[in-house]
Amino acid sequence: MTPYLDKSAPEAWQAARAWSVVVAEGALAHGLTAQEVELLKVRASQLNACAYCLDLHSREARAAGVPQQKLDMLPAWRDAELYDERDRAVLAIAEAATLLPLTEDARADLVGARAVLGEAAYVAAEWIAVAINAFNRISILSGHRVNPRDGEGRLVR
C-alpha cells in the first residue's frame, strides 16, 4: 500500500492546505465565482483521472449551484451550448494547465480566456488550475480512496 503523502508529511500537507485556502480566497476576491472555480477543478480532475478529487469537487460544484447537466456534459463542453463565455474561459484554462506542454491551440485558448475574464480573474483561474493539479497528484500518488455516498453526499456505512 502506498503511503498517504498527507499523513506521512503532515507539515507539508498543512502548508499545501494553507496555500490552497489563499488561492481559493484570491480567486473569489479577483472575480471568479464559486461555480467557475468548481467547474475548473472538476475538469482538471477528470483529465488527471483523480477519483478522489473528482468525487469531492463534483459534490462541491453541486453545492455551489452548478447544475447536474453541466457536470454530466463537462467532457464535451466544447460541443455543448450549456456553457457561457466565462465557463468556457475557465474550462480552457483547466485544460491548458493540465495537458502540458502548451500547444498552439492551448495558447490561443489562454489568450481568449484572458480577454473574457480580464487580467485579475484570469490569473486567479490559473492559480486554481495549478493548485488542483497539485492536489490531484497528491491524491493519486497517495491512493486516496473514494468512499460510497448517498444521494445527498453523506457517507454510506
Beta strands, then each sheet from edge to edge (+ up, - down):
end
